[in-house]
Amino acid sequence: MQRVITYEAGMSSDLIHVRDGSPLDHLALCCPDTRAGIAKVAEITGVTPELGDPEPGQFYWSGGIPLGQGRFLEILGPNPNFRGFNPFMETIRSFDELRPAFWYVGTRDFAAFREAAKAAGAPVQRIETIRYERDGNRVDYQRGILGPGFKGTRPCVIQWNQRPPQMNAPAALTLRSLRLSDPDAVELRSLFATLGIDQPVAQGPAHIAIDLDTPNGPVSFEGPALAFEGIGAMAKMASLYLRHLFRRAG
């Protein structure tokens, strides 16, 4: 059972960072090849995402398009220089089109959000602190996955301590909506309400859709939501690891 938490004055306003009426920080479109995904998004939307070098030591490589108010659309694929195994990246290598795979809410108080999520039965997992410098600018943030396990219809959470300056650029695309459906929609809506996340969830198959207004007109990206949770996650991980080994051997 989820427990509603009462915060001291001033704390709840930091739990979720609301930008332009939305709790969203960024959304991700995933693809098996980052450069090809960037080119496809540019063709579809009429806006070319900015692509820099991969983040140091990370399994992914991504570019972005500003959505205004510090929010952005991330186009993410494998880092060709990463040689290790990552189940999420091994999964998106099999995508045959751009698909939404995850979304982030922002917080100004990661510790408070973590406490609230744990009390609500959705512990923040895989917590990482990322710090590096690029082009003379420092990037510093903390992030995690809203668990247990991974479910694409649940958000990840991020607190930016130092953002790349390009993320504050004016909007190049307009986000009309993030549409979610899930078999456990009632439970998700309750969790979101507890954490202050203003995001509708419809009853139905696990699905994510992103609707945008672009120079080329309205555009939508959508697909089944990914999930790594429960007892089936281990079997899925083992299958993905074998695929990784065969790919490396070939």
Secondary structure, DSSP 8 states (H G I E B T S, - for coil): --------TTTHHHHS--BTTB-EEEEEEE-S-HHHHHHHHHHHHS---EE----TT-SEEEEEEEEETTEEEEEEEE-TT--S--HHHHHHTT-SS-EEEEEEEE-S-HHHHHHHHHHTT--EEEEEEEEEEETTEEEEEEEEEESSSEETTS-EEEEEEE--GGGGS--SSEEEEEEEEETTHHHHHHHHHHHT-----EESSSEEEEEEEETTEEEEEEEE--EE-STHHHHHHHHHHHHHHHHHH-
